[in-house]
Amino acid sequence: MESGKESLLITGASGFIGRNLRESFLRDEYELLCPSSKDLNLIDETSVAKYFSEHRVDYVVHSACMPGHRAAGNEGKVFYANTRMFFNLERQKHNYKRMLVIGSGAIYDNRNYRPKMKEEEYEEFLPVDEHGFSKYVCEKAIENSDNIIDLRVFGIFGKYEEFRIRFISNLICKALHSMPLTMNQNRKFDFLWIDDLIPVISKLLKKDSLKYKAYNVTPDSSESLLNIAEYIQSKINPRLEIQVKQEGFGLEYSGLNHRLKSELPDWKPTDLHLAINLLIEWYEKGLEQFPREALTSIDG
């Protein structure tokens, strides 16, 4: 290990969030530990205990997650896998200084979303889906921990996300392939540019004392899916058709960020249009990696 640098274990380092963390300025601040699932099987308690016995781990960012969306094919496995991964890491809490868990707005229960959910409101309902319920159960342990913090993200987006199903990337790729821009229903989301999560992680890993155990990492304002589709249409091809399957508005998916702003008053998310422009440029440079035939319609 490089002299003078503390170590940071990133779980899920080959996934969307993990890959962005690996390529960020965090690699200058820490000696990054980015094991593959072969080297660290988070579901296996023996594998996790062995890894911690063989490596000095000062901090952890837990971004590994078994996805619960309809295209993942993980029905019946999500709750077991996600809780098992978390608790195997939680059992090693005496070996690291702090762990940041990349949580989700799904903890608030998708049947009962309200605009700008507050962190403490997660207790009002038990999430009906496996993904949300796994977050709920893990949060109960986080509340009683001394060194684990939950960072709840909602509509986070950026390079390396699953372009077949993630709304902004899906529409960008469809537009670049001259396909109709589709959504099930219009609704408002809190969309956060992935690069805006990284300074939050950097600062909260080492902040001397934190007031809370959970923080919504969200922008100041939400945006409707239709407005986003219209913006992408205007930037790439104004002649493209926008198709909305259901009329009206779905439930808003957003969280209040007052707790985070109280900890990091200087943190300011990137303007959504600017972030979309940056992502369009990224897809344009490597569109051959995102073929037309791989695109699917997604739920809005």
Backbone torsions as a table, in degrees:
resi	resn	phi	psi	omega
1	MET	NA	137.9	-176.8
2	GLU	-61.7	132.5	-177.4
3	SER	-61.5	135.2	175.5
4	GLY	88.9	-13.1	-179.2
5	LYS	-101.6	134.7	171.5
6	GLU	-79.9	161.2	-176.9
7	SER	-100.9	148.0	177.8
8	LEU	-130.7	116.1	176.0
9	LEU	-86.5	124.7	175.6
10	ILE	-110.5	114.4	174.3
11	THR	-87.4	151.9	-176.0
12	GLY	67.7	33.7	-172.6
13	ALA	-68.0	-15.6	178.1
14	SER	-95.6	-2.2	-180.0
15	GLY	-88.3	-175.4	-176.3
16	PHE	-55.3	-59.3	-177.5
17	ILE	-69.5	-43.7	-177.9
18	GLY	-59.6	-42.6	179.8
19	ARG	-63.5	-38.7	177.9
20	ASN	-67.9	-36.8	176.5
21	LEU	-64.7	-42.3	-179.3
22	ARG	-60.4	-35.1	-176.0
23	GLU	-90.1	-1.4	-174.1
24	SER	-88.1	-177.4	178.8
25	PHE	-66.8	-8.3	177.0
26	LEU	-61.6	-27.2	179.9
27	ARG	-69.2	-18.8	175.1
28	ASP	-86.1	-24.3	-177.3
29	GLU	-88.9	-28.5	-173.6
30	TYR	-133.6	161.2	164.6
31	GLU	-85.1	106.8	-174.0
32	LEU	-79.9	134.0	173.2
33	LEU	-109.7	114.9	-174.4
34	CYS	-129.4	65.6	-175.6
35	PRO	-69.9	149.7	172.9
36	SER	-78.0	169.4	178.6
37	SER	-64.8	-23.2	176.3
38	LYS	-69.0	-37.5	-179.5
39	ASP	-83.5	-26.6	179.9
40	LEU	-144.4	99.7	177.3
41	ASN	-90.2	101.0	-172.6
42	LEU	-66.1	-21.3	179.5
43	ILE	-78.7	-19.9	-177.0
44	ASP	-98.5	112.7	-176.2
45	GLU	-62.7	-31.6	178.7
46	THR	-67.7	-41.8	178.3
47	SER	-63.0	-42.0	-179.7
48	VAL	-67.0	-45.5	179.4
49	ALA	-61.9	-40.0	179.1
50	LYS	-64.3	-42.9	-179.2
51	TYR	-61.5	-44.0	-179.2
52	PHE	-70.0	-28.0	177.9
53	SER	-73.9	-23.8	-176.1
54	GLU	-101.7	-9.1	-177.7
55	HIS	-132.8	142.4	171.8
56	ARG	-83.9	119.3	-179.1
57	VAL	-118.2	111.8	179.6
58	ASP	-85.8	-39.8	-178.7
59	TYR	-139.6	158.7	178.8
60	VAL	-134.3	136.0	164.6
61	VAL	-115.6	113.9	-176.5
62	HIS	-96.0	97.3	179.2
63	SER	-110.7	-2.2	178.3
64	ALA	-67.7	138.2	-178.0
65	CYS	-160.2	135.8	170.9
66	MET	-83.2	118.3	-174.6
67	PRO	-69.3	149.2	-179.1
68	GLY	-112.9	8.5	-179.4
69	HIS	-71.2	163.7	-170.1
70	ARG	-63.9	-25.0	-177.1
71	ALA	-85.0	-6.9	-173.2
72	ALA	-80.4	-27.2	-179.8
73	GLY	69.8	32.1	-176.7
74	ASN	-111.1	19.0	-176.0
75	GLU	-56.7	132.5	179.8
76	GLY	87.3	-5.6	-178.2
77	LYS	-115.6	-19.8	-169.1
78	VAL	-63.1	-49.4	-177.0
79	PHE	-61.3	-49.0	-179.0
80	TYR	-59.2	-49.1	-175.0
81	ALA	-65.0	-46.1	-174.6
82	ASN	-70.7	-39.3	177.4
83	THR	-71.0	-38.1	179.3
84	ARG	-62.3	-44.9	179.0
85	MET	-60.7	-46.8	-178.6
86	PHE	-61.9	-49.4	-174.1
87	PHE	-70.9	-27.9	173.3
88	ASN	-65.1	-35.0	175.5
89	LEU	-76.4	-38.2	179.2
90	GLU	-61.5	-34.3	179.4
91	ARG	-67.0	-16.3	178.6
92	GLN	-99.5	15.4	-172.4
93	LYS	-60.4	-22.7	177.1
94	HIS	-74.4	-10.6	-177.9
95	ASN	-98.3	-7.4	178.4
96	TYR	-132.8	160.3	-177.5
97	LYS	-80.0	-40.2	179.8
98	ARG	-158.2	143.7	173.1
99	MET	-122.7	130.3	172.5
100	LEU	-102.4	123.7	179.2
101	VAL	-99.8	126.1	176.2
102	ILE	-80.9	98.8	-177.5
103	GLY	-90.1	-159.5	-172.2
104	SER	-152.5	149.4	172.3
105	GLY	-65.5	-11.7	177.3
106	ALA	-62.2	-16.2	179.5
107	ILE	-62.9	-20.5	-176.0
108	TYR	-83.6	-2.3	178.9
109	ASP	78.2	113.0	-172.5
110	ASN	-68.8	-7.6	175.8
111	ARG	-84.8	-15.4	-169.7
112	ASN	-132.7	30.7	178.7
113	TYR	-63.0	142.0	170.6
114	ARG	-129.3	156.6	178.1
115	PRO	-60.6	136.0	173.7
116	LYS	55.0	61.2	177.5
117	MET	-62.3	138.7	174.8
118	LYS	-88.3	151.5	-175.0
119	GLU	-54.9	-43.3	-175.2
120	GLU	-71.8	-13.3	-177.2
121	GLU	-75.4	-5.7	179.9
122	TYR	-61.9	-23.5	-176.2
123	GLU	-77.1	-9.2	-174.8
124	GLU	-68.8	-31.1	-177.3
125	PHE	-138.7	150.5	171.8
126	LEU	-89.7	121.7	179.2
127	PRO	-57.9	138.9	-177.2
128	VAL	-83.1	-24.5	-177.5
129	ASP	-90.3	155.4	-177.5
130	GLU	-60.9	-43.1	-177.6
131	HIS	-62.0	-51.3	-179.8
132	GLY	-63.5	-39.5	-179.5
133	PHE	-66.9	-35.3	176.9
134	SER	-63.4	-39.4	177.5
135	LYS	-65.2	-39.0	179.3
136	TYR	-61.7	-48.1	-178.1
137	VAL	-64.0	-43.5	179.2
138	CYS	-63.9	-34.6	-179.9
139	GLU	-61.9	-33.7	179.4
140	LYS	-62.5	-35.9	176.6
141	ALA	-74.9	-37.9	180.0
142	ILE	-61.1	-39.5	-179.4
143	GLU	-59.7	-28.6	-177.8
144	ASN	-102.3	10.8	-179.8
145	SER	-95.3	163.3	177.1
146	ASP	-99.2	-18.9	-171.4
147	ASN	-142.4	27.2	177.2
148	ILE	-124.3	131.9	-176.5
149	ILE	-126.2	138.7	179.4
150	ASP	-100.7	122.3	174.8
151	LEU	-106.8	108.0	-174.6
152	ARG	-92.4	114.2	176.8
153	VAL	-104.1	154.8	-177.4
154	PHE	-113.6	-96.7	-178.8
155	GLY	-93.8	57.5	-179.2
156	ILE	-69.3	140.6	-176.9
157	PHE	-147.3	161.2	178.8
158	GLY	159.1	-172.6	-179.3
159	LYS	-63.7	149.9	179.8
160	TYR	78.0	-1.6	176.9
161	GLU	-72.9	165.8	-177.4
162	GLU	-72.4	98.5	-171.5
163	PHE	-68.0	-19.8	-179.1
164	ARG	-71.7	-24.5	-173.7
165	ILE	-129.2	-21.7	-177.9
166	ARG	-79.1	129.2	-162.9
167	PHE	-53.8	-57.1	-173.5
168	ILE	-66.2	-46.5	178.5
169	SER	-63.5	-39.3	179.2
170	ASN	-61.0	-44.7	-179.6
171	LEU	-69.3	-37.6	177.8
172	ILE	-60.9	-47.3	-178.9
173	CYS	-65.9	-39.5	176.4
174	LYS	-62.0	-43.9	-179.8
175	ALA	-63.3	-41.2	179.8
176	LEU	-67.3	-24.0	176.6
177	HIS	-97.7	10.8	177.9
178	SER	58.9	40.9	177.5
179	MET	-104.5	157.3	175.0
180	PRO	-60.9	148.2	178.7
181	LEU	-94.9	114.5	-170.4
182	THR	-116.2	150.0	172.3
183	MET	-153.5	155.3	177.8
184	ASN	-72.1	-49.0	-175.9
185	GLN	-156.2	146.3	177.2
186	ASN	-73.3	142.1	175.5
187	ARG	-163.3	166.8	178.6
188	LYS	-97.3	143.0	-179.8
189	PHE	-132.0	155.2	166.2
190	ASP	-94.6	101.1	179.8
191	PHE	-98.4	121.5	-178.9
192	LEU	-113.3	127.4	175.3
193	TRP	-67.2	132.1	-174.6
194	ILE	-55.2	-35.4	-178.9
195	ASP	-65.3	-18.4	179.4
196	ASP	-83.4	-16.3	176.0
197	LEU	-76.1	-31.9	-171.3
198	ILE	-64.4	-46.3	176.4
199	PRO	-64.7	-28.5	174.9
200	VAL	-64.1	-46.2	177.5
201	ILE	-60.7	-46.9	-177.8
202	SER	-57.5	-43.5	-175.6
203	LYS	-78.9	-37.0	-177.2
204	LEU	-79.0	-19.9	177.0
205	LEU	-59.8	-39.8	-171.7
206	LYS	-115.7	1.1	-179.9
207	LYS	-60.1	131.1	-169.9
208	ASP	-52.4	-51.5	-179.7
209	SER	-139.5	136.9	179.5
210	LEU	-112.7	141.1	-175.3
211	LYS	-74.8	-27.1	-171.9
212	TYR	-133.4	169.4	177.3
213	LYS	-100.5	-10.2	-178.9
214	ALA	-142.3	139.8	-179.7
215	TYR	-137.1	129.5	168.6
216	ASN	-75.5	121.1	177.3
217	VAL	-101.1	89.1	-171.9
218	THR	-135.0	157.1	174.7
219	PRO	-72.1	173.5	-178.2
220	ASP	-73.8	-27.3	-178.0
221	SER	-135.6	154.7	179.7
222	SER	-97.8	164.6	179.7
223	GLU	-136.4	145.0	179.9
224	SER	-80.0	149.6	179.2
225	LEU	-62.5	-36.8	-180.0
226	LEU	-65.4	-41.4	177.6
227	ASN	-62.1	-38.9	178.4
228	ILE	-65.9	-43.6	178.7
229	ALA	-60.6	-42.1	-179.9
230	GLU	-65.8	-35.6	178.3
231	TYR	-68.0	-45.8	178.4
232	ILE	-61.8	-41.3	176.0
233	GLN	-56.8	-46.2	-177.2
234	SER	-67.1	-31.0	-177.5
235	LYS	-81.1	-29.2	-172.7
236	ILE	-109.7	-49.6	-177.4
237	ASN	-160.4	98.0	-177.2
238	PRO	-61.3	-14.4	-178.1
239	ARG	-86.0	-7.7	-178.5
240	LEU	-67.2	146.2	178.1
241	GLU	-85.1	140.4	172.5
242	ILE	-107.7	124.3	-176.4
243	GLN	-116.0	122.9	176.6
244	VAL	-116.9	117.0	-171.6
245	LYS	-72.1	-40.9	-177.2
246	GLN	-114.2	141.6	177.8
247	GLU	-77.3	164.1	175.3
248	GLY	81.3	-174.6	-178.5
249	PHE	-108.2	135.9	170.0
250	GLY	-80.8	177.8	-180.0
251	LEU	-66.0	137.4	179.2
252	GLU	-70.5	140.0	-179.1
253	TYR	-114.6	91.4	-174.5
254	SER	-153.2	157.9	-179.3
255	GLY	-135.3	145.0	177.4
256	LEU	-72.8	135.2	-176.4
257	ASN	-107.2	21.2	-175.8
258	HIS	-62.1	-37.6	178.4
259	ARG	-61.6	-46.9	-178.7
260	LEU	-63.2	-42.8	-179.3
261	LYS	-65.0	-29.6	177.4
262	SER	-69.9	-30.8	177.7
263	GLU	-82.3	-38.7	-175.3
264	LEU	-128.4	73.8	-175.0
265	PRO	-63.1	-21.0	-179.3
266	ASP	-90.4	-4.1	-179.2
267	TRP	-72.1	128.8	-178.9
268	LYS	-137.0	116.3	-179.2
269	PRO	-64.8	152.4	177.4
270	THR	-66.8	141.6	174.8
271	ASP	-54.2	134.3	-174.2
272	LEU	-60.1	-42.4	-179.3
273	HIS	-64.9	-40.1	177.3
274	LEU	-62.1	-43.7	179.9
275	ALA	-64.1	-40.8	177.7
276	ILE	-62.9	-40.4	177.5
277	ASN	-59.6	-42.6	179.3
278	LEU	-63.8	-39.1	-179.5
279	LEU	-71.4	-36.7	175.5
280	ILE	-58.7	-45.5	179.5
281	GLU	-60.2	-39.5	-179.0
282	TRP	-65.7	-44.0	179.0
283	TYR	-68.1	-36.4	179.7
284	GLU	-60.8	-35.0	-177.5
285	LYS	-72.3	-20.7	-177.2
286	GLY	-140.0	40.3	-173.4
287	LEU	-60.9	-26.0	-179.0
288	GLU	-63.6	-20.1	177.9
289	GLN	-80.0	-8.5	-175.6
290	PHE	-127.1	72.6	-170.7
291	PRO	-67.8	153.0	-179.6
292	ARG	-56.0	-42.3	-175.2
293	GLU	-68.2	-16.4	179.7
294	ALA	-84.5	-11.8	-175.7
295	LEU	-77.4	141.0	177.9
296	THR	-128.6	157.7	172.1
297	SER	-71.4	150.6	-177.4
298	ILE	-128.2	159.3	175.2
299	ASP	-77.3	135.6	176.0
300	GLY	-88.4	NA	NA
